[in-house]
Amino acid sequence: GKSVVFTGALATVDRKTAQGQVRDLGGSTPTGVTKDLDYLVVGDKGSPLLGGGAKSSKHKKAERYLAEGASLQIITEARFLEMAAE
């Protein structure tokens, strides 16, 4: 029942496959970041979470919502895959 949005380049799967995994597990994949979002998954390819590239607009928006008290989590692609496998 969690909502998940993807941003950045995914290193291990394509975005449609990842979104399908979320839906298969009963979650939703909205198109944008909102205050009600559960997870923003930042792709591991060139990820700013892993010391690479720049933050996307979705990433920056999620950080603004976090600063305002939203409960969403910004996670790596690797962490998403771990959670999906659990």
Secondary structure, DSSP 4 states (H G I P E B T S, - for coil): --BEEEESB-SSS-HHHHHHHHHHTT-B--SS--TT--EEEEPSBT-GGGT-SPPPHHHHHHHHHHHTT---EEEEHHHHHHHHH-
